[in-house]
């Protein structure tokens, strides 16, 4: 089991450690409810150093990346990031990633901890087959990554880091000098709130964590992170996305360009043009209950899907989840039920924009 450079800092802050994707990570500190509220109302911080981080460097870096993802590469510019997916020959999702262009010859790619070796193998196999000039430098162990999120996050970070972070656009990135080292700061996150993800050399990880703690950031664990991302309708690999999930049915058609030169383009573009048999939708309980992954979703008493994720939302004060529903039922407002411990609990189909009224 691996540990991030902040393991001892988590114990000191009262973190309850659990195994996650081969790492010992904090699931909570003061409590999931308090941590969710801190991020929604003020600001909180997460150690996300378990996420994989690799640099693609070389003259063919951009061309290599463009053959792996369906995104419009024409929209990529220096010091900007893009959320996208790696796709396989069947049009399924190998992983969801964010990549940042540092220069036209250097990209930082952030991918899921559980898929780290799978993705690295995927990259190297394709690189060998295509004969492109790219060096892949996995920097996961050499760096830490902290997500600082919440409506106050940017204003609190600016004096701490001594940088005008408010000028950085959403999905933009900048490099900040802090205590003699360079931090990579990207205006991205996994909570539905404003904030930054900071990547720093591992040796300053604890100092950065302590500085944030002293400035008033609430330490938050994986439990709160999951609730926040479900409230925001965001995908988690292994739940809403798998090797068999087409990005179109996952509601990710917005990131699929008209290009045909990437892996899996034909089945993905076919799905985009002809439609799909199922769609990822939100589900809101109308009565008390906590929906969980794997619980059946019923329409007219018959099971039509299972929840891919489910949580109690303290922000909305109701149970919410996501499920792939047959397209005929994938309309906001459709009455349904979620079977919880053998009992149907009334619910309604919604968009995944839970916080926007869905």
C-alpha positions as CSV (number, residue, x, y, z in Angstrom):
1,X,0.0,0.0,0.0
2,X,1.5,3.4,-1.0
3,X,1.4,6.5,1.0
4,X,1.5,10.1,-0.2
5,X,4.1,12.6,1.2
6,X,1.3,13.9,3.4
7,X,0.4,10.7,5.2
8,X,1.8,11.8,8.6
9,X,0.1,15.2,8.2
10,X,-3.3,13.4,7.7
11,X,-2.8,11.5,10.9
12,X,-1.9,14.7,12.7
13,X,-5.1,16.4,11.4
14,X,-7.2,13.5,12.6
15,X,-7.7,11.8,9.3
16,X,-9.2,8.3,9.2
17,X,-7.1,6.3,6.7
18,X,-8.6,3.7,4.3
19,X,-7.2,1.8,1.4
20,X,-8.1,3.4,-2.0
21,X,-6.7,2.4,-5.4
22,X,-3.5,1.0,-3.8
23,X,-3.0,4.0,-1.6
24,X,-3.7,4.8,2.1
25,X,-5.9,7.9,1.9
26,X,-8.0,9.9,4.4
27,X,-11.7,9.1,4.0
28,X,-12.7,11.9,6.5
29,X,-11.4,14.2,9.3
30,X,-14.1,16.0,11.4
31,X,-16.8,14.3,9.4
32,X,-18.2,14.1,5.8
33,X,-21.1,16.5,6.5
34,X,-18.9,19.3,7.9
35,X,-16.4,18.8,5.1
36,X,-19.0,19.0,2.3
37,X,-20.4,22.2,3.9
38,X,-17.0,23.7,4.2
39,X,-16.4,23.3,0.5
40,X,-19.8,24.5,-0.5
41,X,-19.9,27.5,1.8
42,X,-16.2,28.5,2.4
43,X,-13.1,26.5,1.3
44,X,-11.5,23.1,1.9
45,X,-8.5,21.2,0.7
46,X,-8.0,17.6,-0.4
47,X,-4.8,15.6,-0.8
48,X,-5.2,14.1,-4.3
49,X,-1.6,13.1,-4.7
50,X,-2.8,9.5,-5.4
51,X,-3.9,10.8,-8.8
52,X,-1.4,9.8,-11.5
53,X,0.6,12.6,-13.1
54,X,2.8,12.2,-16.2
55,X,4.5,14.6,-18.6
56,X,4.5,13.9,-22.4
57,X,7.5,15.6,-23.9
58,X,8.8,15.7,-27.4
59,X,8.2,17.0,-30.9
60,X,5.3,14.6,-31.4
61,X,3.6,15.1,-28.0
62,X,0.6,17.0,-29.4
63,X,0.2,14.6,-32.3
64,X,0.4,11.6,-29.9
65,X,-2.3,13.0,-27.6
66,X,-4.6,13.9,-30.5
67,X,-4.7,10.2,-31.5
68,X,-5.7,9.1,-28.0
69,X,-8.6,11.5,-27.4
70,X,-11.7,12.7,-29.3
71,X,-11.3,16.4,-28.2
72,X,-10.9,19.3,-30.6
73,X,-7.2,19.9,-30.3
74,X,-7.6,23.2,-32.1
75,X,-9.0,24.6,-28.8
76,X,-5.8,23.7,-26.9
77,X,-3.5,26.6,-26.0
78,X,-0.4,27.0,-23.8
79,X,-1.2,26.9,-20.1
80,X,-4.8,25.7,-20.5
81,X,-6.3,22.4,-19.6
82,X,-8.9,20.2,-21.1
83,X,-11.1,17.4,-19.6
84,X,-11.4,14.5,-22.0
85,X,-11.4,10.7,-22.3
86,X,-9.0,8.1,-23.6
87,X,-11.0,5.8,-25.9
88,X,-10.5,2.2,-27.1
89,X,-11.3,0.7,-30.5
90,X,-14.9,-0.1,-29.5
91,X,-15.5,3.5,-28.5
92,X,-15.3,2.7,-24.8
93,X,-13.6,4.8,-22.2
94,X,-10.2,3.6,-21.1
95,X,-10.0,6.5,-18.6
96,X,-11.1,10.1,-18.1
97,X,-8.2,12.6,-17.9
98,X,-7.3,16.2,-17.8
99,X,-4.3,17.3,-19.9
100,X,-2.6,20.7,-19.7
101,X,-0.4,22.2,-22.5
102,X,2.7,23.6,-20.9
103,X,4.3,24.3,-24.3
104,X,3.4,22.7,-27.8
105,X,6.1,20.1,-27.0
106,X,5.1,19.4,-23.4
107,X,1.8,18.2,-21.8
108,X,0.9,17.4,-18.3
109,X,-1.6,14.5,-18.1
110,X,-3.5,13.8,-14.9
111,X,-5.3,10.4,-14.8
112,X,-7.0,8.1,-12.3
113,X,-5.0,6.4,-9.5
114,X,-6.8,3.0,-10.1
115,X,-5.9,3.2,-13.8
116,X,-2.3,4.3,-13.4
117,X,-0.5,1.2,-14.7
118,X,-3.3,0.4,-17.2
119,X,-3.0,3.9,-18.7
120,X,0.8,4.0,-18.8
121,X,0.8,0.6,-20.6
122,X,-1.8,2.0,-23.0
123,X,0.4,5.0,-23.7
124,X,3.6,3.0,-24.2
125,X,1.9,0.4,-26.5
126,X,0.5,3.1,-28.8
127,X,3.8,5.0,-28.7
128,X,5.7,1.9,-29.9
129,X,3.1,1.0,-32.6
130,X,3.0,4.6,-34.0
131,X,6.7,5.3,-33.8
132,X,6.3,8.8,-32.5
133,X,9.0,10.8,-30.6
134,X,7.5,11.3,-27.1
135,X,9.1,10.7,-23.7
136,X,6.6,9.8,-21.0
137,X,7.8,10.9,-17.5
138,X,5.6,9.6,-14.6
139,X,6.0,12.1,-11.8
140,X,3.4,10.8,-9.4
141,X,5.8,9.9,-6.6
142,X,8.0,12.9,-7.1
143,X,5.1,15.4,-6.6
144,X,2.1,16.1,-4.4
145,X,-1.3,17.4,-5.7
146,X,-3.6,19.4,-3.5
147,X,-7.1,20.4,-4.5
148,X,-8.2,23.7,-2.8
149,X,-11.9,24.1,-3.5
150,X,-14.8,26.4,-2.5
151,X,-16.3,29.9,-3.1
152,X,-13.5,31.4,-1.0
153,X,-10.6,29.3,-2.4
154,X,-9.2,31.7,-4.9
155,X,-9.4,34.8,-2.6
156,X,-7.7,32.8,0.2
157,X,-5.0,31.4,-2.1
158,X,-3.9,34.7,-3.6
159,X,-2.2,36.1,-0.5
160,X,-0.9,32.7,0.5
161,X,0.9,32.1,-2.8
162,X,1.5,35.8,-3.6
163,X,-0.1,35.5,-7.1
164,X,-3.1,37.1,-8.8
165,X,-4.8,33.7,-9.3
166,X,-8.2,35.4,-9.9
167,X,-6.9,36.4,-13.3
168,X,-6.5,32.7,-14.3
169,X,-9.6,31.6,-16.3
170,X,-11.4,28.3,-15.6
171,X,-9.3,25.5,-16.9
172,X,-6.4,27.9,-17.2
173,X,-3.0,27.3,-15.4
174,X,-0.1,29.3,-14.1
175,X,3.2,28.7,-12.5
176,X,3.8,30.3,-9.1
177,X,7.0,30.7,-7.1
178,X,6.5,29.8,-3.5
179,X,9.3,29.4,-0.9
180,X,11.9,28.9,-3.6
181,X,10.0,26.2,-5.6
182,X,7.7,26.3,-8.6
183,X,4.1,25.3,-8.1
184,X,1.8,24.4,-11.0
185,X,-1.7,25.9,-10.3
186,X,-4.7,25.0,-12.4
187,X,-8.2,26.4,-12.0
188,X,-9.8,23.0,-12.0
189,X,-11.5,20.7,-9.6
190,X,-13.9,17.8,-8.9
191,X,-16.5,19.5,-6.7
192,X,-18.6,21.8,-8.8
193,X,-17.0,24.8,-6.9
194,X,-14.3,27.3,-7.9
195,X,-10.8,26.5,-6.8
196,X,-7.3,25.4,-7.8
197,X,-5.4,22.1,-8.1
198,X,-1.8,22.6,-7.0
199,X,1.1,20.4,-8.0
200,X,4.3,20.8,-6.1
201,X,7.6,18.9,-5.5
202,X,7.0,16.2,-2.8
203,X,9.5,17.7,-0.5
204,X,7.4,20.9,0.1
205,X,4.1,19.0,0.3
206,X,3.8,19.1,4.1
207,X,4.9,22.8,4.2
208,X,2.2,23.6,1.6
209,X,-0.5,21.6,3.5
210,X,0.5,23.3,6.8
211,X,0.3,26.8,5.3
212,X,-3.2,26.1,3.9
213,X,-4.2,24.7,7.3
214,X,-2.9,27.7,9.1
215,X,-4.8,30.0,6.6
216,X,-8.0,28.3,7.6
217,X,-8.6,25.6,4.9
218,X,-10.7,22.7,6.2
219,X,-9.0,19.3,5.5
220,X,-11.4,17.1,3.5
221,X,-11.3,13.4,2.7
222,X,-12.4,11.0,0.0
223,X,-15.9,10.7,1.5
224,X,-16.7,14.4,1.1
225,X,-15.0,14.4,-2.3
226,X,-17.4,11.7,-3.5
227,X,-20.5,13.5,-2.2
228,X,-19.4,16.7,-3.8
229,X,-18.7,15.2,-7.2
230,X,-22.1,13.3,-7.2
231,X,-23.8,16.6,-6.3
232,X,-22.0,18.2,-9.3
233,X,-23.0,15.3,-11.5
234,X,-19.4,14.4,-12.3
235,X,-18.3,10.9,-13.5
236,X,-16.1,8.5,-11.5
237,X,-14.2,5.9,-13.5
238,X,-15.4,2.4,-12.7
239,X,-18.9,3.8,-11.9
240,X,-20.2,6.1,-14.6
241,X,-17.3,5.3,-17.0
242,X,-15.9,1.9,-18.0
243,X,-14.1,0.2,-21.0
244,X,-17.6,-0.5,-22.4
245,X,-19.1,3.0,-21.9
246,X,-19.5,5.2,-25.0
247,X,-18.9,8.8,-24.2
248,X,-22.1,9.8,-25.9
249,X,-24.3,7.7,-23.6
250,X,-22.3,9.1,-20.7
251,X,-23.4,12.7,-21.6
252,X,-19.9,13.6,-22.8
253,X,-20.9,14.3,-26.4
254,X,-19.8,17.9,-25.8
255,X,-16.1,16.9,-25.7
256,X,-16.3,14.8,-28.9
257,X,-15.1,16.7,-32.0
258,X,-15.8,15.7,-35.6
259,X,-12.3,14.4,-36.0
260,X,-11.9,10.8,-37.3
261,X,-8.2,10.2,-36.6
262,X,-8.3,9.0,-33.0
263,X,-8.8,5.5,-31.5
264,X,-12.5,4.5,-31.6
265,X,-13.7,7.4,-33.7
266,X,-16.1,5.4,-35.9
267,X,-18.4,3.9,-33.1
268,X,-18.3,7.2,-31.2
269,X,-19.3,9.3,-34.1
270,X,-22.0,6.7,-35.1
271,X,-23.5,7.0,-31.6
272,X,-23.3,10.8,-31.8
273,X,-25.2,10.8,-35.2
274,X,-27.7,8.0,-34.6
275,X,-28.4,8.2,-30.9
276,X,-27.9,5.7,-28.1
277,X,-30.0,3.1,-26.4
278,X,-29.4,4.4,-22.9
279,X,-28.3,7.7,-21.2
280,X,-26.7,8.7,-18.0
281,X,-29.3,10.6,-15.9
282,X,-29.7,11.8,-12.3
283,X,-32.2,10.2,-9.9
284,X,-33.6,12.2,-6.9
285,X,-35.4,10.4,-4.0
286,X,-38.7,12.0,-3.1
287,X,-38.7,10.4,0.4
288,X,-36.1,9.7,3.0
289,X,-33.4,7.2,2.1
290,X,-29.8,6.8,1.1
291,X,-29.3,5.4,-2.4
292,X,-26.2,3.4,-3.1
293,X,-24.3,2.1,-6.1
294,X,-25.9,-1.1,-7.4
295,X,-29.4,-0.4,-6.1
296,X,-32.1,-1.1,-8.7
297,X,-34.0,1.8,-10.4
298,X,-37.7,0.8,-11.1
299,X,-40.1,2.2,-13.6
300,X,-43.7,1.1,-13.1
301,X,-42.4,-1.4,-10.6
302,X,-40.0,-3.1,-13.0
303,X,-36.2,-2.8,-12.8
304,X,-34.7,-0.9,-15.8
305,X,-31.3,0.1,-14.5
306,X,-29.0,0.1,-11.4
307,X,-27.4,3.1,-9.8
308,X,-23.8,3.8,-10.8
309,X,-23.4,6.1,-7.8
310,X,-25.6,7.2,-4.9
311,X,-25.2,9.4,-1.8
312,X,-27.1,11.4,0.7
313,X,-26.7,15.1,-0.3
314,X,-26.4,17.4,2.7
315,X,-26.6,20.4,0.4
316,X,-29.9,19.3,-1.1
317,X,-31.0,17.3,2.0
318,X,-32.1,14.4,-0.2
319,X,-30.8,11.1,-1.6
320,X,-29.4,11.5,-5.1
321,X,-27.7,9.2,-7.6
322,X,-26.9,8.5,-11.2
323,X,-28.0,5.6,-13.5
324,X,-27.9,4.6,-17.2
325,X,-31.6,4.6,-18.1
326,X,-33.2,3.3,-21.4
327,X,-33.5,6.4,-23.6
328,X,-37.3,6.2,-23.5
329,X,-37.2,6.9,-19.8
330,X,-34.2,9.3,-19.8
331,X,-36.3,12.5,-19.4
332,X,-36.2,14.8,-16.4
333,X,-39.4,14.5,-14.5
334,X,-40.1,10.8,-15.2
335,X,-41.4,9.1,-12.1
336,X,-39.4,6.2,-10.9
337,X,-38.3,4.4,-7.7
338,X,-35.1,3.2,-6.1
339,X,-35.2,-0.2,-4.4
340,X,-33.5,0.2,-1.0
341,X,-33.2,-3.0,1.1
342,X,-36.1,-4.6,-0.9
343,X,-38.4,-1.6,-0.6
344,X,-39.2,0.8,-3.5
345,X,-38.6,4.4,-2.5
346,X,-40.3,7.0,-4.7
347,X,-37.9,9.0,-6.9
348,X,-37.8,11.1,-10.0
349,X,-35.5,11.2,-13.0
350,X,-33.5,14.4,-13.3
351,X,-30.6,15.9,-15.2
352,X,-27.2,15.4,-13.5
353,X,-27.1,19.1,-12.7
354,X,-28.4,18.5,-9.2
355,X,-27.2,21.8,-7.8
356,X,-28.8,23.8,-10.6
357,X,-32.3,22.4,-10.0
358,X,-31.9,19.5,-12.5
